[in-house]
Amino acid sequence: KRQAQQAVHFGAQAVMAGVNDLVVAGGVQQMSQIPISSAMTLATDLGFPDPFSTSPGWVERYGPELVSQFTGAEMIAEKWDITRDEMEEFAIESHNRALKAQADGRFEAEISPLNGLSHDEGPREPDVEKIKGLRTLVDGGRLTAAVASQISDASASILIASEQAVKDHGFTPRARIHHMSVRGDDPIFMLTAPIPATQHALAKTGLTMDDMDAVEINEAFASVVLAWERELHPDMTKVNPVGGAIALGHPLGATGARLMTTLLNQLEQTGGRYGLQTMCE
């Protein structure tokens, strides 16, 4: 799910280690052709009801219930007491920010038109009545499709260069990667690791949330971002300021590089110095 962000990590690590001078890091995803439920479909095709419940070891450790991002996102909403209304307000704001950013031409510097398509098709005017009437993803739950990231096709890439490569090729550097963190968290909640990853990154760099001029945190589900907000207390006007995955989409393999591209452009457009990017897996 975060292969493009990990690709950026690997590329930056290779440059820092002196192994490479130039690395193109990114990812691509065609969710319209390979849906996120492909693993479930394969299990069914092979005669299993799902990938979990027929595994004795899994059932002994976690129980017979199906473990998924949907149940994880619901558990997050329950643990941090995030209401459906809060998540819907967050989702509406994501669309509104994305629509305004599109109208202001904020994405033009980071999108290469393809076959006549020059803008993301996800952002749309929120229909509050329809949003309020959607059924929940899990029976008795709080999350709906409106507070979850969209299914998208996309690709994104970034050129990472060493100091020597910048000199050799006459490049003008746009940003520097200061620190990279990968942290694991509860495997059933599944989507909460942005919290310890952010805390670790801030501790290692000696920076605080107040130092961040812009933040891109992937909106896999509204509950993921709002739980992170509960723990980190950021200025939310600086968090996903041009909308997030709820409005712009979440092409799994490409999102990490897309987030960094958007973050870079946001810093340049606002004269910001430090940016933070984080996402769950």
Residue frames relative to the residue before (quaternion, step in Angstrom):
aa qw qx qy qz dx dy dz
K 1.0000 0.0000 0.0000 0.0000 0.00 0.00 0.00
R 0.7928 0.2478 -0.1526 0.5356 3.59 1.00 -0.56
Q 0.1909 0.8413 -0.4950 0.1037 3.56 1.13 0.60
A 0.6503 0.5131 -0.3469 0.4400 3.64 0.97 -0.66
Q 0.6363 0.4951 -0.3462 0.4798 3.60 1.02 -0.64
Q 0.6472 0.4978 -0.3230 0.4785 3.59 1.01 -0.75
A 0.6014 0.5509 -0.3563 0.4560 3.58 1.09 -0.64
V 0.6275 0.5139 -0.3263 0.4854 3.56 1.05 -0.75
H 0.6231 0.5309 -0.3342 0.4671 3.59 1.01 -0.82
F 0.6794 0.4886 -0.2968 0.4601 3.59 0.80 -1.02
G 0.6580 0.5190 -0.3118 0.4478 3.57 0.94 -0.88
A 0.6734 0.4864 -0.2894 0.4756 3.57 0.92 -0.93
Q 0.6419 0.5177 -0.3250 0.4629 3.58 1.01 -0.79
A 0.6404 0.5219 -0.3275 0.4585 3.60 1.00 -0.77
V 0.6550 0.4958 -0.3053 0.4816 3.57 1.01 -0.80
M 0.6640 0.5104 -0.3021 0.4554 3.57 0.92 -0.92
A 0.6858 0.4818 -0.2719 0.4729 3.57 1.10 -0.74
G 0.4801 -0.6816 0.4302 0.3461 3.58 1.24 -0.21
V 0.4487 0.6952 -0.4490 0.3373 3.59 1.24 0.24
N 0.7920 0.0986 -0.0352 0.6015 3.58 1.03 -0.81
D 0.3366 -0.7282 0.5598 0.2076 3.55 -1.26 0.49
L 0.7853 0.1171 -0.0575 0.6052 3.57 1.15 -0.65
V 0.0371 0.7910 -0.6077 0.0608 3.56 -0.86 0.99
V 0.2058 -0.7249 0.6408 0.1470 3.56 -1.01 0.85
A 0.0373 -0.8136 0.5791 -0.0354 3.58 -0.55 1.20
G 0.3227 0.7452 -0.5385 0.2247 3.57 -0.92 0.87
G 0.2285 -0.7668 0.5801 0.1525 3.53 -1.23 -0.45
V 0.2081 -0.7649 0.5993 0.1117 3.53 -1.31 0.32
Q 0.0049 -0.8029 0.5960 -0.0100 3.58 -1.09 0.63
Q 0.0960 -0.7630 0.6374 0.0489 3.54 -1.02 0.90
M 0.1040 -0.8416 0.5289 0.0338 3.58 0.25 1.25
S 0.5715 0.5874 -0.3868 0.4229 3.59 1.19 -0.39
Q 0.7283 0.3923 -0.2205 0.5168 3.58 1.19 -0.56
I 0.7802 0.1693 -0.0881 0.5957 3.58 1.07 -0.73
P 0.1846 -0.8360 0.5056 0.1067 3.60 0.11 1.24
I 0.6513 -0.5369 0.3758 0.3826 3.55 -1.25 0.48
S 0.6710 0.5026 -0.2952 0.4583 3.60 1.19 -0.48
S 0.3086 0.7951 -0.4853 0.1925 3.60 1.25 0.17
A 0.6380 0.5330 -0.3354 0.4431 3.60 0.97 -0.81
M 0.6405 0.5175 -0.3215 0.4676 3.57 1.03 -0.78
T 0.6466 0.5260 -0.3109 0.4567 3.55 1.00 -0.89
L 0.6435 0.5219 -0.3187 0.4603 3.57 0.98 -0.86
A 0.6385 0.5258 -0.3317 0.4537 3.58 0.95 -0.84
T 0.6540 0.5087 -0.3075 0.4679 3.57 0.98 -0.86
D 0.6443 0.5301 -0.3160 0.4517 3.58 0.98 -0.86
L 0.7069 0.4496 -0.2548 0.4829 3.57 1.11 -0.67
G 0.6443 -0.5711 0.3062 0.4060 3.57 1.29 0.17
F 0.5872 0.5513 -0.3812 0.4538 3.59 1.26 0.19
P 0.5219 -0.6446 0.4435 0.3398 3.62 -0.99 0.68
D 0.7553 -0.1336 0.1070 0.6326 3.59 1.20 -0.62
P 0.6530 -0.5545 0.3344 0.3929 3.64 -1.17 0.20
F 0.7255 0.4966 -0.2296 0.4175 3.61 1.20 -0.28
S 0.7576 0.4963 -0.2619 0.3334 3.52 0.50 -1.27
T 0.6901 0.4543 -0.2955 0.4797 3.63 1.16 -0.36
S 0.5514 0.5714 -0.4070 0.4514 3.58 1.27 0.26
P 0.3895 -0.7495 0.4785 0.2398 3.63 -0.40 1.16
G 0.6550 0.5206 -0.3185 0.4456 3.58 0.95 -0.84
W 0.6504 0.5145 -0.3131 0.4628 3.55 0.98 -0.86
V 0.6757 0.5001 -0.2964 0.4532 3.56 0.85 -1.00
E 0.6378 0.5313 -0.3312 0.4486 3.58 0.98 -0.83
R 0.7307 0.4348 -0.2453 0.4656 3.58 0.96 -0.84
Y 0.8387 0.2194 -0.0643 0.4942 3.57 0.83 -1.00
G 0.5413 -0.6042 0.4218 0.4050 3.59 1.21 -0.28
P 0.6401 -0.5855 0.3605 0.3429 3.57 -1.28 0.31
E 0.5141 0.6648 -0.4238 0.3380 3.59 1.20 -0.24
L 0.5349 -0.6223 0.4722 0.3220 3.54 -1.14 0.71
V 0.2246 -0.7611 0.5962 0.1215 3.57 -0.82 1.03
S 0.1469 0.7887 -0.5794 0.1440 3.56 -0.76 1.05
Q 0.6604 -0.4755 0.3879 0.4328 3.54 -1.30 0.12
F 0.6128 0.5611 -0.3563 0.4275 3.58 1.07 -0.67
T 0.6897 0.4473 -0.2872 0.4916 3.58 0.88 -0.90
G 0.6112 0.5474 -0.3467 0.4546 3.57 1.09 -0.67
A 0.6652 0.5009 -0.2978 0.4668 3.56 0.93 -0.88
E 0.6284 0.5226 -0.3263 0.4749 3.57 1.11 -0.71
M 0.6502 0.5172 -0.3134 0.4600 3.58 0.96 -0.87
I 0.6191 0.5347 -0.3365 0.4665 3.57 1.08 -0.73
A 0.6479 0.5184 -0.3173 0.4592 3.57 0.92 -0.89
E 0.6682 0.4955 -0.2988 0.4677 3.58 1.00 -0.82
K 0.6815 0.5100 -0.3020 0.4293 3.58 0.83 -0.97
W 0.7664 0.3281 -0.1826 0.5212 3.59 0.93 -0.88
D 0.4067 -0.7488 0.4408 0.2822 3.58 1.33 0.25
I 0.2717 0.7498 -0.5374 0.2741 3.54 0.78 1.13
T 0.3077 -0.7936 0.5006 0.1578 3.57 -0.52 1.16
R 0.6379 -0.5042 0.4132 0.4100 3.54 -1.30 0.31
D 0.6320 0.5399 -0.3374 0.4418 3.59 0.96 -0.81
E 0.6394 0.5239 -0.3249 0.4596 3.60 0.96 -0.85
M 0.6859 0.4866 -0.2875 0.4584 3.56 0.89 -0.94
E 0.6534 0.5042 -0.3215 0.4642 3.58 1.00 -0.74
E 0.6179 0.5259 -0.3401 0.4754 3.60 1.04 -0.70
F 0.6399 0.5202 -0.3171 0.4684 3.57 1.03 -0.84
A 0.6656 0.5092 -0.3006 0.4553 3.59 0.93 -0.92
I 0.6382 0.5209 -0.3230 0.4658 3.59 0.96 -0.83
E 0.6517 0.5106 -0.3107 0.4670 3.57 0.98 -0.85
S 0.6056 0.5559 -0.3529 0.4469 3.60 1.05 -0.73
H 0.6739 0.4789 -0.2915 0.4812 3.59 0.89 -0.90
N 0.6619 0.5147 -0.3142 0.4453 3.58 0.88 -0.89
R 0.6524 0.5012 -0.3159 0.4725 3.59 0.98 -0.82
A 0.6635 0.5073 -0.3093 0.4547 3.58 0.94 -0.88
L 0.6482 0.5165 -0.3185 0.4601 3.60 0.96 -0.85
K 0.6582 0.4982 -0.3085 0.4727 3.58 0.96 -0.84
A 0.6450 0.5210 -0.3179 0.4598 3.57 0.98 -0.86
Q 0.6379 0.5123 -0.3271 0.4730 3.59 1.00 -0.77
A 0.6693 0.5065 -0.2985 0.4543 3.58 0.91 -0.94
D 0.7042 0.4510 -0.2519 0.4872 3.56 1.11 -0.70
G 0.4915 -0.6884 0.4130 0.3375 3.60 1.28 -0.01
R 0.3130 0.8009 -0.4687 0.2025 3.57 1.23 0.39
F 0.7147 0.4604 -0.2595 0.4582 3.62 1.12 -0.56
E 0.4581 0.7310 -0.4329 0.2614 3.58 1.23 -0.27
A 0.6704 0.5145 -0.2988 0.4434 3.60 1.08 -0.70
E 0.7682 0.3716 -0.1954 0.4832 3.60 1.17 -0.31
I 0.6756 0.4503 -0.3022 0.4994 3.61 1.24 0.12
S 0.1976 -0.7479 0.6228 0.1166 3.56 -0.92 0.96
P 0.4137 -0.7273 0.4811 0.2616 3.63 -0.48 1.12
L 0.0681 -0.7876 0.6124 0.0067 3.55 -1.09 0.80
N 0.8443 -0.0676 -0.0009 0.5316 3.56 -0.72 1.12
G 0.7504 -0.4163 0.2075 0.4695 3.54 0.97 0.89
L 0.6174 0.5280 -0.3535 0.4638 3.59 1.26 -0.17
S 0.0228 -0.8422 0.5368 -0.0456 3.56 -0.55 1.18
H 0.7594 0.2804 -0.1876 0.5564 3.59 1.24 0.21
D 0.5649 -0.5777 0.4601 0.3681 3.55 -1.23 0.44
E 0.3578 -0.7655 0.5041 0.1784 3.56 -0.95 0.92
G 0.5157 0.6984 -0.3908 0.3059 3.58 1.25 -0.17
P 0.6762 0.5097 -0.3340 0.4140 3.64 0.73 -0.91
R 0.1163 0.7879 -0.5972 0.0952 3.56 -0.91 0.89
E 0.6413 -0.5314 0.3910 0.3918 3.53 -1.22 0.53
P 0.4184 -0.7379 0.4629 0.2571 3.62 -0.57 1.09
D 0.2167 -0.7328 0.6341 0.1184 3.54 -1.02 0.95
V 0.2835 -0.8180 0.4728 0.1643 3.56 0.09 1.30
E 0.6490 0.5268 -0.3253 0.4421 3.58 0.91 -0.86
K 0.6624 0.4908 -0.3037 0.4775 3.58 0.97 -0.86
I 0.6292 0.5420 -0.3304 0.4484 3.58 0.99 -0.85
K 0.6759 0.5034 -0.2870 0.4554 3.57 0.91 -0.92
G 0.7267 0.4613 -0.2409 0.4484 3.57 1.12 -0.61
L 0.4744 0.6905 -0.4406 0.3226 3.60 1.23 -0.06
R 0.4617 -0.6540 0.5162 0.3042 3.56 -1.13 0.65
T 0.5456 -0.6342 0.4410 0.3251 3.55 -1.15 0.58
L 0.5941 -0.5911 0.4181 0.3504 3.57 -1.20 0.56
V 0.7596 0.1835 -0.0959 0.6166 3.56 1.17 -0.70
D 0.5633 -0.6164 0.4219 0.3531 3.59 -0.90 0.88
G 0.8298 0.1619 -0.1469 0.5135 3.55 -0.83 1.02
G 0.5313 0.6634 -0.3849 0.3598 3.58 1.29 0.07
R 0.5295 -0.6313 0.4772 0.3056 3.52 -1.38 -0.23
L 0.6788 0.5111 -0.2928 0.4384 3.58 1.12 -0.59
T 0.1009 -0.7589 0.6405 0.0596 3.52 -1.22 0.71
A 0.7113 -0.4230 0.3271 0.4561 3.56 -1.30 0.03
A 0.6166 0.5848 -0.3434 0.3999 3.59 1.10 -0.64
V 0.7432 0.3606 -0.2126 0.5220 3.60 1.14 -0.52
A 0.5935 0.5232 -0.3653 0.4905 3.56 1.26 0.49
S 0.5975 -0.5734 0.4201 0.3711 3.57 -1.21 0.48
Q 0.5015 -0.6783 0.4658 0.2673 3.52 -1.21 0.63
I 0.4871 -0.6154 0.5341 0.3143 3.54 -1.31 0.44
S 0.0723 0.8291 -0.5421 0.1166 3.57 -0.66 1.11
D 0.2910 -0.6781 0.6353 0.2277 3.52 -1.39 0.31
A 0.2655 0.7679 -0.5517 0.1884 3.60 -0.85 0.86
S 0.1168 -0.7402 0.6480 0.1365 3.50 -1.40 0.11
A 0.0155 -0.7838 0.6207 -0.0060 3.55 -1.22 0.53
S 0.0320 0.8041 -0.5931 0.0270 3.57 -1.09 0.64
I 0.1954 -0.7650 0.6101 0.0655 3.52 -1.28 0.61
L 0.3040 -0.7270 0.5832 0.1974 3.58 -1.08 0.73
I 0.1096 -0.7852 0.6092 0.0176 3.56 -0.71 1.17
A 0.0468 -0.8297 0.5549 -0.0393 3.56 -0.72 1.10
S 0.4555 -0.6430 0.5405 0.2949 3.53 -1.23 0.57
E 0.6687 -0.4765 0.3681 0.4362 3.58 -1.26 0.23
Q 0.6543 0.5172 -0.3150 0.4529 3.57 1.00 -0.82
A 0.6498 0.5189 -0.3177 0.4556 3.59 0.99 -0.84
V 0.5989 0.5581 -0.3516 0.4541 3.57 1.09 -0.72
K 0.6792 0.4786 -0.2803 0.4806 3.58 0.97 -0.91
D 0.6764 0.5244 -0.3007 0.4208 3.58 0.86 -0.98
H 0.7882 0.3342 -0.1518 0.4939 3.58 0.94 -0.90
G 0.4675 -0.7087 0.4290 0.3084 3.58 1.25 0.06
F 0.2990 0.7733 -0.5056 0.2388 3.56 1.12 0.67
T 0.2865 -0.6901 0.6252 0.2255 3.53 -1.31 0.34
P 0.3045 -0.7800 0.5105 0.1956 3.63 -0.29 1.16
R 0.3083 -0.7730 0.5349 0.1457 3.54 -1.03 0.86
A 0.8002 -0.0418 0.0563 0.5956 3.60 1.10 -0.55
R 0.2548 -0.7400 0.5967 0.1770 3.54 -1.31 0.28
I 0.3655 -0.7024 0.5654 0.2312 3.56 -1.02 0.83
H 0.2440 -0.8076 0.5259 0.1077 3.56 -0.55 1.19
H 0.8098 -0.0650 0.1233 0.5700 3.58 0.87 -0.95
M 0.1049 -0.7687 0.6283 0.0578 3.54 -1.22 0.64
S 0.0383 -0.7993 0.5997 -0.0049 3.58 -0.92 0.90
V 0.0389 -0.7396 0.6699 0.0516 3.53 -1.18 0.68
R 0.0382 0.8155 -0.5738 0.0653 3.59 -0.66 1.05
G 0.3340 -0.7259 0.5664 0.2017 3.53 -1.08 0.79
D 0.0733 -0.7705 0.6312 0.0516 3.55 -1.27 0.44
D 0.8072 -0.2839 0.1800 0.4852 3.56 -1.28 -0.16
P 0.4049 -0.7598 0.4530 0.2314 3.64 -0.65 1.08
I 0.6508 0.4927 -0.3292 0.4746 3.60 1.19 -0.32
F 0.6288 0.4681 -0.3250 0.5290 3.58 1.03 -0.71
M 0.1952 -0.8847 0.4068 0.1172 3.52 1.30 -0.61
L 0.8247 0.2853 -0.0952 0.4790 3.60 0.86 -0.93
T 0.5332 0.6779 -0.3726 0.3424 3.59 1.25 0.24
A 0.4606 0.7339 -0.4226 0.2658 3.62 1.21 -0.17
P 0.5173 0.6115 -0.4531 0.3913 3.69 1.05 -0.24
I 0.5967 0.5707 -0.3705 0.4254 3.61 1.12 -0.53
P 0.7384 0.3698 -0.2585 0.5012 3.68 0.62 -0.94
A 0.6072 0.5574 -0.3648 0.4332 3.61 1.08 -0.60
T 0.6580 0.4892 -0.3061 0.4838 3.57 0.99 -0.81
Q 0.6468 0.5194 -0.3221 0.4563 3.57 0.92 -0.88
H 0.6575 0.5050 -0.3043 0.4692 3.58 0.98 -0.86
A 0.6613 0.5165 -0.3123 0.4454 3.59 0.89 -0.91
L 0.6608 0.5004 -0.3111 0.4650 3.57 0.94 -0.85
A 0.6557 0.5135 -0.3114 0.4576 3.58 0.97 -0.87
K 0.6813 0.4985 -0.2928 0.4489 3.59 0.93 -0.87
T 0.7426 0.4092 -0.2228 0.4811 3.59 1.01 -0.76
G 0.4145 -0.7132 0.4678 0.3173 3.57 1.21 -0.38
L 0.5245 0.6220 -0.4092 0.4131 3.56 1.27 0.36
T 0.2853 -0.7292 0.5907 0.1947 3.55 -1.31 0.20
M 0.6696 -0.4691 0.3659 0.4445 3.57 -1.26 0.14
D 0.6123 0.5641 -0.3489 0.4303 3.59 1.09 -0.61
D 0.6211 0.5464 -0.3372 0.4494 3.58 1.21 -0.47
M 0.6149 0.5817 -0.3432 0.4072 3.57 1.20 -0.47
D 0.2725 -0.7745 0.5531 0.1415 3.55 -0.75 1.07
A 0.7824 0.0111 -0.0172 0.6225 3.57 1.26 -0.37
V 0.1121 -0.7764 0.6187 0.0432 3.55 -1.16 0.71
E 0.0758 -0.7478 0.6566 0.0618 3.54 -1.09 0.80
I 0.0638 0.7663 -0.6346 0.0769 3.56 -0.57 1.19
N 0.4776 -0.7133 0.4271 0.2841 3.56 -0.68 1.06
E 0.3190 -0.7548 0.5509 0.1585 3.54 -0.88 1.03
A 0.0514 -0.8067 0.5886 -0.0129 3.57 0.53 1.17
F 0.7302 -0.1041 0.0832 0.6701 3.52 1.09 -0.94
A 0.6089 -0.5659 0.4000 0.3859 3.58 -1.10 0.58
S 0.6288 0.5615 -0.3454 0.4123 3.59 1.02 -0.75
V 0.5934 0.5759 -0.3636 0.4290 3.60 1.09 -0.64
V 0.7038 0.4551 -0.2596 0.4798 3.56 0.85 -1.00
L 0.6897 0.4911 -0.2936 0.4437 3.59 0.91 -0.87
A 0.6106 0.5138 -0.3552 0.4868 3.61 1.11 -0.55
W 0.6211 0.5280 -0.3198 0.4829 3.58 1.06 -0.82
E 0.6396 0.5202 -0.3221 0.4653 3.59 1.00 -0.81
R 0.6232 0.5568 -0.3394 0.4317 3.59 0.97 -0.84
E 0.7421 0.4263 -0.2170 0.4696 3.58 0.99 -0.88
L 0.7737 0.3763 -0.1870 0.4742 3.62 0.98 -0.81
H 0.2282 -0.8266 0.4867 0.1667 3.61 1.24 -0.40
P 0.1916 0.8016 -0.5459 0.1506 3.63 0.72 0.98
D 0.5356 -0.5255 0.5251 0.4015 3.51 -1.40 0.05
M 0.3062 -0.8136 0.4642 0.1697 3.59 -0.21 1.26
T 0.5334 0.5960 -0.4326 0.4161 3.61 1.18 -0.13
K 0.6941 0.4455 -0.2599 0.5022 3.59 1.26 -0.43
V 0.6080 0.5543 -0.3402 0.4555 3.59 1.31 -0.10
N 0.8216 -0.1063 0.0091 0.5600 3.58 -0.62 1.18
P 0.0442 0.8725 -0.4860 0.0249 3.58 0.83 0.97
V 0.7381 0.3337 -0.2309 0.5390 3.61 1.19 -0.35
G 0.6866 -0.4431 0.2701 0.5093 3.56 1.20 0.53
G 0.2555 -0.7712 0.5665 0.1381 3.53 -1.29 0.35
A 0.8262 -0.2889 0.1797 0.4490 3.53 -1.32 -0.31
I 0.5529 0.5931 -0.4059 0.4217 3.61 1.15 -0.46
A 0.7463 0.3454 -0.1962 0.5341 3.58 1.09 -0.71
L 0.7761 0.3935 -0.1837 0.4574 3.57 0.86 -1.02
G 0.5397 -0.6271 0.4012 0.3930 3.57 1.23 -0.38
H 0.2226 -0.7677 0.5922 0.1017 3.53 -1.29 0.46
P 0.0288 -0.7840 0.6197 -0.0235 3.59 0.16 1.27
L 0.4665 -0.7725 0.3231 0.2849 3.52 0.09 1.40
G 0.7639 0.4083 -0.2246 0.4465 3.57 0.65 -1.07
A 0.7164 0.4531 -0.2434 0.4714 3.59 1.19 -0.46
T 0.5174 0.7111 -0.3986 0.2604 3.56 1.15 -0.58
G 0.6296 0.5667 -0.3543 0.3962 3.61 0.89 -0.81
A 0.6975 0.4374 -0.2682 0.5003 3.59 0.91 -0.87
R 0.6076 0.5458 -0.3548 0.4550 3.59 1.09 -0.63
L 0.6413 0.5241 -0.3249 0.4565 3.57 0.97 -0.84
M 0.6782 0.4840 -0.3020 0.4632 3.58 0.90 -0.88
T 0.6247 0.5337 -0.3355 0.4609 3.59 1.03 -0.74
T 0.6685 0.4860 -0.2923 0.4811 3.57 0.92 -0.90
L 0.6355 0.5300 -0.3242 0.4585 3.58 1.00 -0.83
L 0.6462 0.5265 -0.3118 0.4560 3.58 0.93 -0.93
N 0.6888 0.4767 -0.2839 0.4665 3.57 0.86 -0.95
Q 0.6165 0.5421 -0.3435 0.4561 3.58 1.05 -0.72
L 0.6544 0.5069 -0.3098 0.4679 3.60 0.94 -0.87
E 0.6733 0.4920 -0.3003 0.4630 3.57 0.95 -0.86
Q 0.6896 0.4996 -0.2839 0.4408 3.57 0.93 -0.88
T 0.7610 0.3557 -0.1865 0.5094 3.59 1.14 -0.59
G 0.4708 -0.6828 0.4389 0.3457 3.59 1.26 -0.12
G 0.3450 0.7612 -0.4805 0.2656 3.58 1.19 0.52
R 0.4039 -0.7194 0.5162 0.2298 3.55 -1.25 0.46
Y 0.8240 0.1582 -0.0504 0.5416 3.57 0.66 -1.11
G 0.0506 -0.7849 0.6171 0.0224 3.53 -1.09 0.79
L 0.2118 -0.7585 0.6058 0.1135 3.55 -1.20 0.62
Q 0.0586 -0.7789 0.6240 0.0223 3.54 -0.95 0.93
T 0.1303 0.7906 -0.5916 0.0890 3.59 -0.90 0.86
M 0.0332 0.7919 -0.6094 0.0235 3.55 -1.17 0.57
C 0.4594 -0.6765 0.5107 0.2655 3.54 -1.24 0.57
E 0.1750 -0.7547 0.6184 0.1317 3.54 -1.33 0.24
